[in-house]
Amino acid sequence: MTKVGLRVLVVDDEVAIKRFLRVALNGEGFIVLEAGTGQEALLALTLERPDLVLLDLGLPDMDGVEVARRLREWSQVPVIILSVREQETDKIAALDAGADDYLTKPFGVGELLARIRTVLRRQASGSSEPVFTLGDLKVDLANRLVTADGRDVQLTPTEYDLLRALVIQAGKVLTNHQLLRLVWGEGYDDLHILRVNISNLRHKIEPDPSRPTYIHTESGVGYRLKL
């Protein structure tokens, strides 16, 4: 998938950051749009319809989490948070509000571009593919069949639902709360049962469960099916 001509909205009130991102992204063929406040961002999102949003949390008029939450009411455009906030609570709040990824400042251009490629690739593939393939792992979503390294994998209904949730959002961090809600339902908050099922799932699909290839832990936040 080519990046040339894709429109990226940079939402940040720091001039130096916007200049840095504009130069880096222009050099990769992106068209860069800019906003300095949450209200400007929401207006630009409505009028400009960007392909991707890079969103700071510390905006002068509203928190970036609120911007993400409002955006998700009507749009599924990919959102990557760029913030100096390193606390797990901030990451969880942003991801629960609908952000696709979270990158802590300062960061390198290479890492940012890798994150951008991941969210754009995930959006392009969508969730309608009947068979998801990642290395030696294959998940047939239509027929609920899973194979790993050429062998059929027998999963419990809960393990399959957990894997399916990760597959549909492949490349995106899903918080513990999101996974519990998707698999067990609203109001369920037993992190222990989530960890047990993740462990069981890894033992069934990973070449080496102690060094996971597919299901990566985002410490204190949740899990990601790594593309």
C-alpha positions in Angstrom: 0.0 0.0 0.0 1.5 3.3 -1.0 1.7 6.2 1.4 2.0 8.9 -1.3 -0.8 11.4 -1.1 -2.3 10.1 2.2 -3.4 13.0 4.5 -2.2 13.1 8.1 -3.7 15.5 10.6 -1.1 16.5 13.2 -2.9 17.9 16.4 -0.4 19.6 18.7 0.1 23.1 20.1 3.9 22.9 20.0 5.3 24.6 16.9 8.6 22.7 17.1 6.8 19.3 17.2 4.6 20.3 14.3 7.6 21.4 12.2 9.4 18.2 13.0 6.5 16.0 12.0 5.8 18.0 8.9 9.3 17.6 7.6 9.5 13.9 8.5 6.1 13.1 7.0 6.5 15.2 3.9 9.7 13.4 3.2 7.7 10.1 3.2 5.1 11.4 0.7 2.3 12.3 3.2 0.2 15.5 2.9 0.3 17.1 6.4 -2.6 19.0 7.9 -2.2 20.8 11.2 -4.4 21.8 14.2 -3.3 23.4 17.5 -6.4 22.8 19.6 -9.0 20.2 20.1 -11.7 22.3 18.5 -9.5 23.0 15.5 -8.9 19.3 15.2 -12.6 18.3 15.3 -13.3 20.9 12.7 -10.5 19.7 10.5 -11.6 16.1 10.9 -15.0 17.1 9.6 -13.9 19.3 6.7 -10.6 17.6 5.6 -11.3 13.9 6.2 -7.7 12.9 6.9 -6.5 9.3 6.5 -4.7 9.4 9.8 -4.5 11.5 13.0 -1.4 12.1 15.2 -2.9 13.5 18.4 -1.2 15.1 21.4 -3.0 14.8 24.8 -2.0 18.1 26.3 -4.0 20.5 24.2 -4.9 24.0 25.4 -8.7 23.7 25.2 -9.4 20.1 25.9 -7.7 16.8 26.7 -6.7 14.7 23.7 -8.6 11.8 25.2 -11.8 13.8 24.9 -11.0 14.6 21.3 -10.5 10.9 20.6 -13.8 10.0 22.3 -15.7 12.6 20.3 -14.1 11.5 17.1 -15.0 7.9 17.7 -18.7 8.8 17.8 -18.7 9.2 14.1 -15.4 8.2 12.5 -13.0 5.2 12.5 -10.0 7.1 11.1 -6.8 5.7 12.7 -5.5 7.7 15.7 -2.0 7.5 17.1 -1.4 9.3 20.4 1.9 11.2 20.7 2.4 12.4 24.2 4.9 13.0 27.0 2.6 11.3 29.4 4.2 7.9 30.4 1.7 6.7 33.0 -0.2 3.5 32.3 -3.4 5.2 33.3 -3.0 7.8 30.5 -2.3 5.1 27.9 -5.3 3.0 29.0 -7.6 6.1 29.0 -6.5 7.0 25.5 -6.8 3.5 24.1 -10.2 3.0 25.8 -11.4 6.2 24.2 -10.6 4.7 20.8 -7.0 5.5 19.9 -5.2 2.9 17.8 -1.8 3.3 19.3 0.3 5.3 21.8 3.8 6.6 21.3 5.6 8.4 24.1 7.7 11.5 23.3 10.5 11.8 22.5 10.4 9.2 19.7 12.4 8.4 16.6 11.1 8.9 13.1 11.6 5.3 12.3 9.5 4.1 15.1 6.7 6.6 14.2 6.7 5.5 10.6 6.5 1.8 11.7 3.5 2.5 13.9 1.9 4.5 11.0 2.4 1.6 8.6 0.9 -0.8 11.1 -2.4 1.1 11.6 -2.8 1.9 7.9 -2.2 -1.8 7.0 -4.7 -2.9 9.6 -7.3 -0.4 8.3 -6.7 -1.5 4.7 -7.1 -5.2 5.5 -10.3 -4.6 7.5 -12.0 -7.3 9.5 -13.9 -8.9 6.6 -11.1 -11.3 5.5 -12.4 -14.9 6.0 -8.9 -16.2 6.7 -6.3 -14.2 8.7 -2.7 -15.3 8.2 0.3 -14.2 10.2 3.4 -16.3 9.8 2.4 -19.9 10.6 -0.8 -18.9 12.3 -4.0 -19.0 10.3 -7.5 -18.1 11.7 -10.5 -18.9 9.5 -13.0 -16.4 10.9 -15.9 -17.8 8.8 -15.5 -21.4 10.0 -13.9 -20.8 13.4 -10.8 -22.9 12.5 -7.3 -22.2 13.7 -4.1 -23.7 12.6 -0.5 -23.1 13.8 2.6 -24.5 12.1 0.3 -26.7 9.9 -1.5 -28.4 12.8 -5.1 -27.9 13.8 -5.5 -26.1 17.1 -8.4 -26.9 19.4 -9.5 -23.8 21.4 -12.1 -23.4 24.0 -14.9 -21.0 23.0 -13.4 -18.3 25.3 -9.9 -18.8 23.9 -11.3 -18.5 20.4 -13.3 -15.4 21.2 -10.2 -13.9 22.7 -8.1 -14.7 19.6 -10.8 -13.4 17.3 -10.9 -10.1 19.1 -7.1 -9.8 18.7 -7.2 -10.8 15.1 -10.0 -8.3 14.1 -7.9 -5.6 15.7 -4.5 -7.0 14.6 -1.7 -4.5 15.2 -3.8 -2.5 17.7 -3.3 -2.5 21.5 -6.5 -3.8 23.2 -6.6 -2.8 26.8 -7.5 -5.3 29.5 -10.8 -3.6 29.9 -11.6 -3.8 26.2 -10.8 -7.5 26.0 -12.8 -8.3 29.1 -15.8 -6.4 27.7 -15.5 -7.9 24.2 -15.1 -11.5 25.4 -16.9 -11.7 28.8 -19.3 -8.8 28.6 -19.9 -5.4 30.3 -19.0 -5.2 34.0 -16.6 -8.1 34.0 -13.3 -7.1 35.6 -11.5 -10.3 36.5 -7.9 -9.7 35.2 -6.8 -13.0 36.5 -9.1 -15.0 34.2 -7.9 -12.9 31.3 -4.3 -13.6 32.0 -5.0 -17.3 32.4 -6.7 -17.5 29.0 -4.0 -15.5 27.3 -1.4 -17.9 28.8 -3.5 -20.9 27.6 -3.9 -19.4 24.1 -0.1 -18.8 23.9 0.6 -22.4 24.8 -1.6 -23.5 21.9 -0.5 -21.2 19.1 2.9 -19.8 19.9 6.1 -21.6 18.7 7.7 -20.6 22.1 5.1 -19.5 24.7 7.8 -18.0 26.9 8.9 -15.7 24.1 5.6 -14.9 22.3 5.7 -14.3 18.6 2.1 -13.3 18.0 0.4 -12.1 21.2 2.5 -9.4 22.8 2.0 -7.9 26.3 1.8 -4.2 26.6 2.8 -4.0 30.3 0.1 -2.8 32.5 -2.1 -1.8 29.6 -3.2 -4.9 27.6 -2.3 -7.1 24.6 -1.5 -6.7 20.9 -1.5 -9.2 18.1 1.8 -8.1 16.5 1.8 -7.8 12.7 
